[in-house]
Amino acid sequence: MDGRDGFVTGDIGCYAMGVGPAGFFQNRTHQCMGAGSGMANGFGQLWRFGFDQPVIAVSGDSTFYHAVVPALINGVHNKSNFVLVIFDNGATAMTGFQPHPGTELTAMGEEAQDISMENICRAIGARVEVCDPFELKATTATLLDLLEQKEGARVAIMRRTCELVRGRTEKHPYKMRIDPDKCLGDDCGCNRLCNRVFRCPGLVWDAEAGKTKIDEVVCNECGVCADVCPEGAIIREVAA
């Protein structure tokens, strides 16, 4: 957005999709758990050689507890310039929803004290901001503000319960539909952002109609796609 051509250092997790179009191909490194933060430590020291690209390390909540804390400590201690984004969906979603220290259950299913990741980060000395990633404008503003700070490791916790977890106990919050009169398909200036880039599996391309449509079997009606369409063709209605 500001011409500095930033990039993302990643590791294993659902967020590895950032290596493709859904992440605008910005995930430049992809290794083991916690490696994104470790790599960011090094890139965040290259300012002394004229390096000015903003660096964002990404991690899931489970990976944070498992492997990221040491790298974050190192980043704060050595004043490495990067932003750690923790995608906190309250679950180890990629491998079967096992509990982790941020949940209120042990691996044996017993009640336990959840360990606050923001308290850990603040105790280390990092600046921490918590936001809801479905609030796109506010989250974007928070991330840009963190990137403007150009010294030390900073943390953005993007917290939203995994839709697969939420769906087990709650009804869908919205009813989603496409307004065919507003959907311009290939004639839209967004170049089909919704299903070509955003790529939620609930949004599919109807080649015959030349418009996007919602796969009602797959869509969990979370509502976030309504904020993605520039033409307002994706309609979000509060469920009864």
Biotite code that builds the C-alpha atoms (Angstrom):
import biotite.structure as struc

atoms = struc.array([
    struc.Atom([0.000, 0.000, 0.000], chain_id="A", res_id=1, res_name="MET", atom_name="CA", element="C"),
    struc.Atom([2.912, 2.369, 0.579], chain_id="A", res_id=2, res_name="ASP", atom_name="CA", element="C"),
    struc.Atom([5.273, 0.990, -2.063], chain_id="A", res_id=3, res_name="GLY", atom_name="CA", element="C"),
    struc.Atom([7.638, -0.791, 0.315], chain_id="A", res_id=4, res_name="ARG", atom_name="CA", element="C"),
    struc.Atom([6.777, -4.268, -1.023], chain_id="A", res_id=5, res_name="ASP", atom_name="CA", element="C"),
    struc.Atom([6.409, -6.018, 2.304], chain_id="A", res_id=6, res_name="GLY", atom_name="CA", element="C"),
    struc.Atom([6.191, -9.747, 2.733], chain_id="A", res_id=7, res_name="PHE", atom_name="CA", element="C"),
    struc.Atom([5.064, -12.445, 5.122], chain_id="A", res_id=8, res_name="VAL", atom_name="CA", element="C"),
    struc.Atom([7.143, -15.120, 6.848], chain_id="A", res_id=9, res_name="THR", atom_name="CA", element="C"),
    struc.Atom([5.041, -18.172, 7.617], chain_id="A", res_id=10, res_name="GLY", atom_name="CA", element="C"),
    struc.Atom([5.108, -21.751, 8.794], chain_id="A", res_id=11, res_name="ASP", atom_name="CA", element="C"),
    struc.Atom([2.787, -24.741, 8.989], chain_id="A", res_id=12, res_name="ILE", atom_name="CA", element="C"),
    struc.Atom([-0.908, -24.143, 9.630], chain_id="A", res_id=13, res_name="GLY", atom_name="CA", element="C"),
    struc.Atom([-4.213, -23.168, 8.018], chain_id="A", res_id=14, res_name="CYS", atom_name="CA", element="C"),
    struc.Atom([-2.658, -19.788, 7.257], chain_id="A", res_id=15, res_name="TYR", atom_name="CA", element="C"),
    struc.Atom([-0.222, -21.482, 4.859], chain_id="A", res_id=16, res_name="ALA", atom_name="CA", element="C"),
    struc.Atom([-2.898, -20.631, 2.273], chain_id="A", res_id=17, res_name="MET", atom_name="CA", element="C"),
    struc.Atom([-1.199, -17.231, 2.235], chain_id="A", res_id=18, res_name="GLY", atom_name="CA", element="C"),
    struc.Atom([1.306, -18.666, -0.216], chain_id="A", res_id=19, res_name="VAL", atom_name="CA", element="C"),
    struc.Atom([-1.438, -18.579, -2.894], chain_id="A", res_id=20, res_name="GLY", atom_name="CA", element="C"),
    struc.Atom([-3.823, -15.964, -4.268], chain_id="A", res_id=21, res_name="PRO", atom_name="CA", element="C"),
    struc.Atom([-5.932, -15.829, -1.085], chain_id="A", res_id=22, res_name="ALA", atom_name="CA", element="C"),
    struc.Atom([-2.869, -14.318, 0.582], chain_id="A", res_id=23, res_name="GLY", atom_name="CA", element="C"),
    struc.Atom([-1.876, -12.281, -2.479], chain_id="A", res_id=24, res_name="PHE", atom_name="CA", element="C"),
    struc.Atom([1.199, -14.556, -2.763], chain_id="A", res_id=25, res_name="PHE", atom_name="CA", element="C"),
    struc.Atom([2.781, -12.702, 0.151], chain_id="A", res_id=26, res_name="GLN", atom_name="CA", element="C"),
    struc.Atom([3.792, -15.743, 2.217], chain_id="A", res_id=27, res_name="ASN", atom_name="CA", element="C"),
    struc.Atom([7.468, -15.829, 1.198], chain_id="A", res_id=28, res_name="ARG", atom_name="CA", element="C"),
    struc.Atom([8.830, -18.447, 3.624], chain_id="A", res_id=29, res_name="THR", atom_name="CA", element="C"),
    struc.Atom([7.139, -21.689, 4.598], chain_id="A", res_id=30, res_name="HIS", atom_name="CA", element="C"),
    struc.Atom([8.883, -24.029, 7.024], chain_id="A", res_id=31, res_name="GLN", atom_name="CA", element="C"),
    struc.Atom([8.322, -25.675, 10.410], chain_id="A", res_id=32, res_name="CYS", atom_name="CA", element="C"),
    struc.Atom([6.185, -24.508, 13.337], chain_id="A", res_id=33, res_name="MET", atom_name="CA", element="C"),
    struc.Atom([7.472, -21.182, 14.635], chain_id="A", res_id=34, res_name="GLY", atom_name="CA", element="C"),
    struc.Atom([9.882, -20.682, 11.746], chain_id="A", res_id=35, res_name="ALA", atom_name="CA", element="C"),
    struc.Atom([8.004, -17.603, 10.533], chain_id="A", res_id=36, res_name="GLY", atom_name="CA", element="C"),
    struc.Atom([8.854, -15.688, 13.688], chain_id="A", res_id=37, res_name="SER", atom_name="CA", element="C"),
    struc.Atom([12.420, -16.964, 13.675], chain_id="A", res_id=38, res_name="GLY", atom_name="CA", element="C"),
    struc.Atom([12.926, -15.825, 10.079], chain_id="A", res_id=39, res_name="MET", atom_name="CA", element="C"),
    struc.Atom([11.331, -12.466, 10.883], chain_id="A", res_id=40, res_name="ALA", atom_name="CA", element="C"),
    struc.Atom([13.928, -11.935, 13.597], chain_id="A", res_id=41, res_name="ASN", atom_name="CA", element="C"),
    struc.Atom([16.649, -12.017, 10.971], chain_id="A", res_id=42, res_name="GLY", atom_name="CA", element="C"),
    struc.Atom([14.823, -9.966, 8.351], chain_id="A", res_id=43, res_name="PHE", atom_name="CA", element="C"),
    struc.Atom([13.934, -7.471, 11.074], chain_id="A", res_id=44, res_name="GLY", atom_name="CA", element="C"),
    struc.Atom([17.635, -6.736, 11.617], chain_id="A", res_id=45, res_name="GLN", atom_name="CA", element="C"),
    struc.Atom([18.405, -5.882, 7.989], chain_id="A", res_id=46, res_name="LEU", atom_name="CA", element="C"),
    struc.Atom([17.384, -2.227, 8.387], chain_id="A", res_id=47, res_name="TRP", atom_name="CA", element="C"),
    struc.Atom([21.043, -1.472, 9.111], chain_id="A", res_id=48, res_name="ARG", atom_name="CA", element="C"),
    struc.Atom([21.803, -2.464, 5.518], chain_id="A", res_id=49, res_name="PHE", atom_name="CA", element="C"),
    struc.Atom([19.083, -0.249, 4.057], chain_id="A", res_id=50, res_name="GLY", atom_name="CA", element="C"),
    struc.Atom([16.308, -2.874, 4.102], chain_id="A", res_id=51, res_name="PHE", atom_name="CA", element="C"),
    struc.Atom([12.976, -1.074, 4.463], chain_id="A", res_id=52, res_name="ASP", atom_name="CA", element="C"),
    struc.Atom([10.400, -3.757, 3.625], chain_id="A", res_id=53, res_name="GLN", atom_name="CA", element="C"),
    struc.Atom([7.800, -4.329, 6.341], chain_id="A", res_id=54, res_name="PRO", atom_name="CA", element="C"),
    struc.Atom([7.971, -7.875, 7.686], chain_id="A", res_id=55, res_name="VAL", atom_name="CA", element="C"),
    struc.Atom([4.924, -9.728, 9.024], chain_id="A", res_id=56, res_name="ILE", atom_name="CA", element="C"),
    struc.Atom([5.344, -13.098, 10.730], chain_id="A", res_id=57, res_name="ALA", atom_name="CA", element="C"),
    struc.Atom([2.181, -15.199, 10.976], chain_id="A", res_id=58, res_name="VAL", atom_name="CA", element="C"),
    struc.Atom([1.279, -17.890, 13.471], chain_id="A", res_id=59, res_name="SER", atom_name="CA", element="C"),
    struc.Atom([-1.731, -19.794, 14.694], chain_id="A", res_id=60, res_name="GLY", atom_name="CA", element="C"),
    struc.Atom([-2.634, -19.820, 18.377], chain_id="A", res_id=61, res_name="ASP", atom_name="CA", element="C"),
    struc.Atom([-1.539, -23.421, 18.895], chain_id="A", res_id=62, res_name="SER", atom_name="CA", element="C"),
    struc.Atom([1.771, -22.768, 17.139], chain_id="A", res_id=63, res_name="THR", atom_name="CA", element="C"),
    struc.Atom([2.283, -19.660, 19.261], chain_id="A", res_id=64, res_name="PHE", atom_name="CA", element="C"),
    struc.Atom([2.266, -21.691, 22.464], chain_id="A", res_id=65, res_name="TYR", atom_name="CA", element="C"),
    struc.Atom([4.230, -24.543, 20.919], chain_id="A", res_id=66, res_name="HIS", atom_name="CA", element="C"),
    struc.Atom([7.076, -22.753, 19.169], chain_id="A", res_id=67, res_name="ALA", atom_name="CA", element="C"),
    struc.Atom([6.751, -18.974, 18.766], chain_id="A", res_id=68, res_name="VAL", atom_name="CA", element="C"),
    struc.Atom([7.327, -17.639, 22.292], chain_id="A", res_id=69, res_name="VAL", atom_name="CA", element="C"),
    struc.Atom([11.144, -18.091, 22.224], chain_id="A", res_id=70, res_name="PRO", atom_name="CA", element="C"),
    struc.Atom([11.384, -16.316, 18.865], chain_id="A", res_id=71, res_name="ALA", atom_name="CA", element="C"),
    struc.Atom([9.227, -13.444, 20.117], chain_id="A", res_id=72, res_name="LEU", atom_name="CA", element="C"),
    struc.Atom([11.420, -13.096, 23.205], chain_id="A", res_id=73, res_name="ILE", atom_name="CA", element="C"),
    struc.Atom([14.452, -12.928, 20.932], chain_id="A", res_id=74, res_name="ASN", atom_name="CA", element="C"),
    struc.Atom([12.761, -10.366, 18.701], chain_id="A", res_id=75, res_name="GLY", atom_name="CA", element="C"),
    struc.Atom([11.855, -8.038, 21.559], chain_id="A", res_id=76, res_name="VAL", atom_name="CA", element="C"),
    struc.Atom([15.259, -8.397, 23.199], chain_id="A", res_id=77, res_name="HIS", atom_name="CA", element="C"),
    struc.Atom([17.159, -7.643, 19.988], chain_id="A", res_id=78, res_name="ASN", atom_name="CA", element="C"),
    struc.Atom([14.757, -4.945, 18.735], chain_id="A", res_id=79, res_name="LYS", atom_name="CA", element="C"),
    struc.Atom([14.012, -6.790, 15.509], chain_id="A", res_id=80, res_name="SER", atom_name="CA", element="C"),
    struc.Atom([11.620, -4.842, 13.330], chain_id="A", res_id=81, res_name="ASN", atom_name="CA", element="C"),
    struc.Atom([8.613, -7.068, 12.543], chain_id="A", res_id=82, res_name="PHE", atom_name="CA", element="C"),
    struc.Atom([4.952, -7.561, 13.337], chain_id="A", res_id=83, res_name="VAL", atom_name="CA", element="C"),
    struc.Atom([3.790, -10.941, 14.600], chain_id="A", res_id=84, res_name="LEU", atom_name="CA", element="C"),
    struc.Atom([0.194, -11.674, 13.610], chain_id="A", res_id=85, res_name="VAL", atom_name="CA", element="C"),
    struc.Atom([-1.357, -14.460, 15.684], chain_id="A", res_id=86, res_name="ILE", atom_name="CA", element="C"),
    struc.Atom([-4.465, -15.989, 14.145], chain_id="A", res_id=87, res_name="PHE", atom_name="CA", element="C"),
    struc.Atom([-6.251, -16.999, 17.336], chain_id="A", res_id=88, res_name="ASP", atom_name="CA", element="C"),
    struc.Atom([-9.215, -19.186, 16.387], chain_id="A", res_id=89, res_name="ASN", atom_name="CA", element="C"),
    struc.Atom([-9.323, -20.957, 19.768], chain_id="A", res_id=90, res_name="GLY", atom_name="CA", element="C"),
    struc.Atom([-8.451, -24.345, 18.317], chain_id="A", res_id=91, res_name="ALA", atom_name="CA", element="C"),
    struc.Atom([-5.755, -26.518, 16.812], chain_id="A", res_id=92, res_name="THR", atom_name="CA", element="C"),
    struc.Atom([-7.875, -26.527, 13.697], chain_id="A", res_id=93, res_name="ALA", atom_name="CA", element="C"),
    struc.Atom([-5.452, -28.037, 11.199], chain_id="A", res_id=94, res_name="MET", atom_name="CA", element="C"),
    struc.Atom([-4.834, -31.322, 12.995], chain_id="A", res_id=95, res_name="THR", atom_name="CA", element="C"),
    struc.Atom([-8.042, -32.215, 14.808], chain_id="A", res_id=96, res_name="GLY", atom_name="CA", element="C"),
    struc.Atom([-9.015, -29.502, 17.323], chain_id="A", res_id=97, res_name="PHE", atom_name="CA", element="C"),
    struc.Atom([-6.783, -30.733, 20.119], chain_id="A", res_id=98, res_name="GLN", atom_name="CA", element="C"),
    struc.Atom([-6.656, -28.486, 23.231], chain_id="A", res_id=99, res_name="PRO", atom_name="CA", element="C"),
    struc.Atom([-3.678, -26.166, 23.731], chain_id="A", res_id=100, res_name="HIS", atom_name="CA", element="C"),
    struc.Atom([-2.646, -23.894, 26.632], chain_id="A", res_id=101, res_name="PRO", atom_name="CA", element="C"),
    struc.Atom([-4.941, -21.140, 25.370], chain_id="A", res_id=102, res_name="GLY", atom_name="CA", element="C"),
    struc.Atom([-8.019, -23.321, 25.808], chain_id="A", res_id=103, res_name="THR", atom_name="CA", element="C"),
    struc.Atom([-9.788, -24.327, 29.013], chain_id="A", res_id=104, res_name="GLU", atom_name="CA", element="C"),
    struc.Atom([-9.231, -28.066, 28.609], chain_id="A", res_id=105, res_name="LEU", atom_name="CA", element="C"),
    struc.Atom([-6.215, -30.312, 28.977], chain_id="A", res_id=106, res_name="THR", atom_name="CA", element="C"),
    struc.Atom([-5.303, -33.000, 26.470], chain_id="A", res_id=107, res_name="ALA", atom_name="CA", element="C"),
    struc.Atom([-7.244, -35.409, 28.728], chain_id="A", res_id=108, res_name="MET", atom_name="CA", element="C"),
    struc.Atom([-10.394, -33.305, 28.525], chain_id="A", res_id=109, res_name="GLY", atom_name="CA", element="C"),
    struc.Atom([-10.105, -31.950, 32.070], chain_id="A", res_id=110, res_name="GLU", atom_name="CA", element="C"),
    struc.Atom([-10.850, -28.322, 32.952], chain_id="A", res_id=111, res_name="GLU", atom_name="CA", element="C"),
    struc.Atom([-7.764, -26.124, 33.087], chain_id="A", res_id=112, res_name="ALA", atom_name="CA", element="C"),
    struc.Atom([-6.652, -22.508, 33.332], chain_id="A", res_id=113, res_name="GLN", atom_name="CA", element="C"),
    struc.Atom([-6.245, -20.956, 29.906], chain_id="A", res_id=114, res_name="ASP", atom_name="CA", element="C"),
    struc.Atom([-2.987, -19.042, 29.512], chain_id="A", res_id=115, res_name="ILE", atom_name="CA", element="C"),
    struc.Atom([-3.493, -15.569, 28.056], chain_id="A", res_id=116, res_name="SER", atom_name="CA", element="C"),
    struc.Atom([-1.304, -15.026, 25.005], chain_id="A", res_id=117, res_name="MET", atom_name="CA", element="C"),
    struc.Atom([-1.639, -11.237, 25.272], chain_id="A", res_id=118, res_name="GLU", atom_name="CA", element="C"),
    struc.Atom([-0.393, -11.362, 28.864], chain_id="A", res_id=119, res_name="ASN", atom_name="CA", element="C"),
    struc.Atom([2.586, -13.424, 27.731], chain_id="A", res_id=120, res_name="ILE", atom_name="CA", element="C"),
    struc.Atom([3.409, -10.984, 24.928], chain_id="A", res_id=121, res_name="CYS", atom_name="CA", element="C"),
    struc.Atom([3.030, -7.921, 27.137], chain_id="A", res_id=122, res_name="ARG", atom_name="CA", element="C"),
    struc.Atom([5.131, -9.500, 29.880], chain_id="A", res_id=123, res_name="ALA", atom_name="CA", element="C"),
    struc.Atom([7.907, -9.974, 27.325], chain_id="A", res_id=124, res_name="ILE", atom_name="CA", element="C"),
    struc.Atom([7.660, -6.265, 26.506], chain_id="A", res_id=125, res_name="GLY", atom_name="CA", element="C"),
    struc.Atom([5.907, -6.337, 23.118], chain_id="A", res_id=126, res_name="ALA", atom_name="CA", element="C"),
    struc.Atom([3.211, -3.907, 22.092], chain_id="A", res_id=127, res_name="ARG", atom_name="CA", element="C"),
    struc.Atom([-0.002, -5.914, 21.677], chain_id="A", res_id=128, res_name="VAL", atom_name="CA", element="C"),
    struc.Atom([-3.232, -5.106, 19.838], chain_id="A", res_id=129, res_name="GLU", atom_name="CA", element="C"),
    struc.Atom([-6.248, -7.437, 19.760], chain_id="A", res_id=130, res_name="VAL", atom_name="CA", element="C"),
    struc.Atom([-8.795, -7.248, 16.951], chain_id="A", res_id=131, res_name="CYS", atom_name="CA", element="C"),
    struc.Atom([-11.555, -9.177, 15.205], chain_id="A", res_id=132, res_name="ASP", atom_name="CA", element="C"),
    struc.Atom([-10.336, -10.061, 11.694], chain_id="A", res_id=133, res_name="PRO", atom_name="CA", element="C"),
    struc.Atom([-13.917, -10.028, 10.396], chain_id="A", res_id=134, res_name="PHE", atom_name="CA", element="C"),
    struc.Atom([-13.965, -6.295, 11.141], chain_id="A", res_id=135, res_name="GLU", atom_name="CA", element="C"),
    struc.Atom([-11.912, -5.619, 8.013], chain_id="A", res_id=136, res_name="LEU", atom_name="CA", element="C"),
    struc.Atom([-11.543, -1.833, 8.217], chain_id="A", res_id=137, res_name="LYS", atom_name="CA", element="C"),
    struc.Atom([-10.601, -1.759, 11.890], chain_id="A", res_id=138, res_name="ALA", atom_name="CA", element="C"),
    struc.Atom([-8.201, -4.675, 11.516], chain_id="A", res_id=139, res_name="THR", atom_name="CA", element="C"),
    struc.Atom([-6.520, -3.086, 8.495], chain_id="A", res_id=140, res_name="THR", atom_name="CA", element="C"),
    struc.Atom([-6.088, 0.183, 10.402], chain_id="A", res_id=141, res_name="ALA", atom_name="CA", element="C"),
    struc.Atom([-4.591, -1.675, 13.376], chain_id="A", res_id=142, res_name="THR", atom_name="CA", element="C"),
    struc.Atom([-2.134, -3.580, 11.213], chain_id="A", res_id=143, res_name="LEU", atom_name="CA", element="C"),
    struc.Atom([-1.031, -0.473, 9.313], chain_id="A", res_id=144, res_name="LEU", atom_name="CA", element="C"),
    struc.Atom([-0.503, 1.358, 12.598], chain_id="A", res_id=145, res_name="ASP", atom_name="CA", element="C"),
    struc.Atom([1.694, -1.460, 13.875], chain_id="A", res_id=146, res_name="LEU", atom_name="CA", element="C"),
    struc.Atom([3.694, -1.429, 10.635], chain_id="A", res_id=147, res_name="LEU", atom_name="CA", element="C"),
    struc.Atom([4.305, 2.307, 10.976], chain_id="A", res_id=148, res_name="GLU", atom_name="CA", element="C"),
    struc.Atom([6.204, 1.625, 14.206], chain_id="A", res_id=149, res_name="GLN", atom_name="CA", element="C"),
    struc.Atom([9.607, 0.689, 12.875], chain_id="A", res_id=150, res_name="LYS", atom_name="CA", element="C"),
    struc.Atom([11.465, -0.672, 15.862], chain_id="A", res_id=151, res_name="GLU", atom_name="CA", element="C"),
    struc.Atom([10.973, -3.810, 17.892], chain_id="A", res_id=152, res_name="GLY", atom_name="CA", element="C"),
    struc.Atom([8.654, -6.792, 17.646], chain_id="A", res_id=153, res_name="ALA", atom_name="CA", element="C"),
    struc.Atom([4.950, -5.936, 17.835], chain_id="A", res_id=154, res_name="ARG", atom_name="CA", element="C"),
    struc.Atom([1.986, -8.302, 18.074], chain_id="A", res_id=155, res_name="VAL", atom_name="CA", element="C"),
    struc.Atom([-1.473, -8.261, 16.501], chain_id="A", res_id=156, res_name="ALA", atom_name="CA", element="C"),
    struc.Atom([-3.789, -10.938, 17.886], chain_id="A", res_id=157, res_name="ILE", atom_name="CA", element="C"),
    struc.Atom([-6.577, -11.515, 15.395], chain_id="A", res_id=158, res_name="MET", atom_name="CA", element="C"),
    struc.Atom([-9.164, -13.352, 17.460], chain_id="A", res_id=159, res_name="ARG", atom_name="CA", element="C"),
    struc.Atom([-12.167, -15.125, 16.036], chain_id="A", res_id=160, res_name="ARG", atom_name="CA", element="C"),
    struc.Atom([-13.514, -18.556, 16.997], chain_id="A", res_id=161, res_name="THR", atom_name="CA", element="C"),
    struc.Atom([-12.966, -21.131, 14.252], chain_id="A", res_id=162, res_name="CYS", atom_name="CA", element="C"),
    struc.Atom([-16.176, -21.445, 12.267], chain_id="A", res_id=163, res_name="GLU", atom_name="CA", element="C"),
    struc.Atom([-15.986, -25.236, 12.520], chain_id="A", res_id=164, res_name="LEU", atom_name="CA", element="C"),
    struc.Atom([-15.962, -24.905, 16.311], chain_id="A", res_id=165, res_name="VAL", atom_name="CA", element="C"),
    struc.Atom([-18.627, -22.221, 16.477], chain_id="A", res_id=166, res_name="ARG", atom_name="CA", element="C"),
    struc.Atom([-20.940, -24.217, 14.222], chain_id="A", res_id=167, res_name="GLY", atom_name="CA", element="C"),
    struc.Atom([-21.089, -27.069, 16.706], chain_id="A", res_id=168, res_name="ARG", atom_name="CA", element="C"),
    struc.Atom([-22.865, -25.015, 19.353], chain_id="A", res_id=169, res_name="THR", atom_name="CA", element="C"),
    struc.Atom([-24.353, -21.975, 17.610], chain_id="A", res_id=170, res_name="GLU", atom_name="CA", element="C"),
    struc.Atom([-26.725, -21.297, 14.744], chain_id="A", res_id=171, res_name="LYS", atom_name="CA", element="C"),
    struc.Atom([-25.450, -19.532, 11.662], chain_id="A", res_id=172, res_name="HIS", atom_name="CA", element="C"),
    struc.Atom([-25.528, -15.771, 12.405], chain_id="A", res_id=173, res_name="PRO", atom_name="CA", element="C"),
    struc.Atom([-26.523, -14.683, 8.899], chain_id="A", res_id=174, res_name="TYR", atom_name="CA", element="C"),
    struc.Atom([-28.325, -15.706, 5.761], chain_id="A", res_id=175, res_name="LYS", atom_name="CA", element="C"),
    struc.Atom([-26.158, -15.042, 2.716], chain_id="A", res_id=176, res_name="MET", atom_name="CA", element="C"),
    struc.Atom([-27.271, -14.522, -0.855], chain_id="A", res_id=177, res_name="ARG", atom_name="CA", element="C"),
    struc.Atom([-26.043, -13.018, -4.108], chain_id="A", res_id=178, res_name="ILE", atom_name="CA", element="C"),
    struc.Atom([-27.951, -10.158, -5.735], chain_id="A", res_id=179, res_name="ASP", atom_name="CA", element="C"),
    struc.Atom([-27.728, -11.152, -9.436], chain_id="A", res_id=180, res_name="PRO", atom_name="CA", element="C"),
    struc.Atom([-28.480, -7.595, -10.544], chain_id="A", res_id=181, res_name="ASP", atom_name="CA", element="C"),
    struc.Atom([-25.433, -6.246, -8.707], chain_id="A", res_id=182, res_name="LYS", atom_name="CA", element="C"),
    struc.Atom([-22.979, -9.057, -9.468], chain_id="A", res_id=183, res_name="CYS", atom_name="CA", element="C"),
    struc.Atom([-21.098, -7.997, -12.605], chain_id="A", res_id=184, res_name="LEU", atom_name="CA", element="C"),
    struc.Atom([-18.976, -11.127, -12.943], chain_id="A", res_id=185, res_name="GLY", atom_name="CA", element="C"),
    struc.Atom([-16.088, -10.676, -15.366], chain_id="A", res_id=186, res_name="ASP", atom_name="CA", element="C"),
    struc.Atom([-17.243, -7.119, -16.077], chain_id="A", res_id=187, res_name="ASP", atom_name="CA", element="C"),
    struc.Atom([-16.605, -6.073, -12.478], chain_id="A", res_id=188, res_name="CYS", atom_name="CA", element="C"),
    struc.Atom([-13.515, -3.981, -11.924], chain_id="A", res_id=189, res_name="GLY", atom_name="CA", element="C"),
    struc.Atom([-12.577, -6.233, -9.004], chain_id="A", res_id=190, res_name="CYS", atom_name="CA", element="C"),
    struc.Atom([-11.654, -9.052, -11.422], chain_id="A", res_id=191, res_name="ASN", atom_name="CA", element="C"),
    struc.Atom([-13.827, -11.485, -9.475], chain_id="A", res_id=192, res_name="ARG", atom_name="CA", element="C"),
    struc.Atom([-12.111, -10.757, -6.165], chain_id="A", res_id=193, res_name="LEU", atom_name="CA", element="C"),
    struc.Atom([-14.630, -12.876, -4.239], chain_id="A", res_id=194, res_name="CYS", atom_name="CA", element="C"),
    struc.Atom([-13.918, -16.283, -5.768], chain_id="A", res_id=195, res_name="ASN", atom_name="CA", element="C"),
    struc.Atom([-10.625, -15.719, -7.612], chain_id="A", res_id=196, res_name="ARG", atom_name="CA", element="C"),
    struc.Atom([-8.656, -14.109, -4.750], chain_id="A", res_id=197, res_name="VAL", atom_name="CA", element="C"),
    struc.Atom([-10.684, -14.261, -1.523], chain_id="A", res_id=198, res_name="PHE", atom_name="CA", element="C"),
    struc.Atom([-11.414, -17.884, -2.386], chain_id="A", res_id=199, res_name="ARG", atom_name="CA", element="C"),
    struc.Atom([-13.792, -18.869, 0.363], chain_id="A", res_id=200, res_name="CYS", atom_name="CA", element="C"),
    struc.Atom([-14.939, -22.370, -0.679], chain_id="A", res_id=201, res_name="PRO", atom_name="CA", element="C"),
    struc.Atom([-18.525, -21.246, -0.140], chain_id="A", res_id=202, res_name="GLY", atom_name="CA", element="C"),
    struc.Atom([-18.229, -18.837, -3.082], chain_id="A", res_id=203, res_name="LEU", atom_name="CA", element="C"),
    struc.Atom([-18.176, -20.484, -6.490], chain_id="A", res_id=204, res_name="VAL", atom_name="CA", element="C"),
    struc.Atom([-18.258, -19.279, -10.081], chain_id="A", res_id=205, res_name="TRP", atom_name="CA", element="C"),
    struc.Atom([-21.361, -20.008, -12.136], chain_id="A", res_id=206, res_name="ASP", atom_name="CA", element="C"),
    struc.Atom([-19.881, -20.095, -15.638], chain_id="A", res_id=207, res_name="ALA", atom_name="CA", element="C"),
    struc.Atom([-23.255, -20.426, -17.309], chain_id="A", res_id=208, res_name="GLU", atom_name="CA", element="C"),
    struc.Atom([-24.723, -17.352, -15.621], chain_id="A", res_id=209, res_name="ALA", atom_name="CA", element="C"),
    struc.Atom([-21.416, -15.479, -15.600], chain_id="A", res_id=210, res_name="GLY", atom_name="CA", element="C"),
    struc.Atom([-21.867, -14.604, -11.931], chain_id="A", res_id=211, res_name="LYS", atom_name="CA", element="C"),
    struc.Atom([-20.727, -15.678, -8.502], chain_id="A", res_id=212, res_name="THR", atom_name="CA", element="C"),
    struc.Atom([-23.029, -17.892, -6.484], chain_id="A", res_id=213, res_name="LYS", atom_name="CA", element="C"),
    struc.Atom([-23.066, -19.301, -2.966], chain_id="A", res_id=214, res_name="ILE", atom_name="CA", element="C"),
    struc.Atom([-22.640, -23.025, -2.400], chain_id="A", res_id=215, res_name="ASP", atom_name="CA", element="C"),
    struc.Atom([-25.262, -23.471, 0.306], chain_id="A", res_id=216, res_name="GLU", atom_name="CA", element="C"),
    struc.Atom([-23.838, -26.840, 1.330], chain_id="A", res_id=217, res_name="VAL", atom_name="CA", element="C"),
    struc.Atom([-20.378, -25.441, 2.045], chain_id="A", res_id=218, res_name="VAL", atom_name="CA", element="C"),
    struc.Atom([-21.163, -21.878, 3.187], chain_id="A", res_id=219, res_name="CYS", atom_name="CA", element="C"),
    struc.Atom([-21.284, -21.493, 6.975], chain_id="A", res_id=220, res_name="ASN", atom_name="CA", element="C"),
    struc.Atom([-22.824, -18.028, 6.622], chain_id="A", res_id=221, res_name="GLU", atom_name="CA", element="C"),
    struc.Atom([-20.235, -16.200, 8.697], chain_id="A", res_id=222, res_name="CYS", atom_name="CA", element="C"),
    struc.Atom([-20.919, -13.030, 6.709], chain_id="A", res_id=223, res_name="GLY", atom_name="CA", element="C"),
    struc.Atom([-17.394, -11.761, 6.107], chain_id="A", res_id=224, res_name="VAL", atom_name="CA", element="C"),
    struc.Atom([-17.616, -12.049, 2.317], chain_id="A", res_id=225, res_name="CYS", atom_name="CA", element="C"),
    struc.Atom([-20.212, -9.246, 2.250], chain_id="A", res_id=226, res_name="ALA", atom_name="CA", element="C"),
    struc.Atom([-17.426, -6.823, 3.143], chain_id="A", res_id=227, res_name="ASP", atom_name="CA", element="C"),
    struc.Atom([-15.213, -8.118, 0.336], chain_id="A", res_id=228, res_name="VAL", atom_name="CA", element="C"),
    struc.Atom([-17.473, -7.422, -2.659], chain_id="A", res_id=229, res_name="CYS", atom_name="CA", element="C"),
    struc.Atom([-16.943, -3.835, -3.909], chain_id="A", res_id=230, res_name="PRO", atom_name="CA", element="C"),
    struc.Atom([-20.331, -3.811, -5.683], chain_id="A", res_id=231, res_name="GLU", atom_name="CA", element="C"),
    struc.Atom([-22.292, -4.905, -2.599], chain_id="A", res_id=232, res_name="GLY", atom_name="CA", element="C"),
    struc.Atom([-23.604, -7.907, -4.533], chain_id="A", res_id=233, res_name="ALA", atom_name="CA", element="C"),
    struc.Atom([-23.136, -10.284, -1.589], chain_id="A", res_id=234, res_name="ILE", atom_name="CA", element="C"),
    struc.Atom([-26.029, -9.696, 0.773], chain_id="A", res_id=235, res_name="ILE", atom_name="CA", element="C"),
    struc.Atom([-25.740, -10.410, 4.500], chain_id="A", res_id=236, res_name="ARG", atom_name="CA", element="C"),
    struc.Atom([-29.007, -10.652, 6.402], chain_id="A", res_id=237, res_name="GLU", atom_name="CA", element="C"),
    struc.Atom([-29.285, -11.361, 10.107], chain_id="A", res_id=238, res_name="VAL", atom_name="CA", element="C"),
    struc.Atom([-30.679, -14.857, 10.596], chain_id="A", res_id=239, res_name="ALA", atom_name="CA", element="C"),
    struc.Atom([-34.047, -15.146, 12.297], chain_id="A", res_id=240, res_name="ALA", atom_name="CA", element="C"),
])
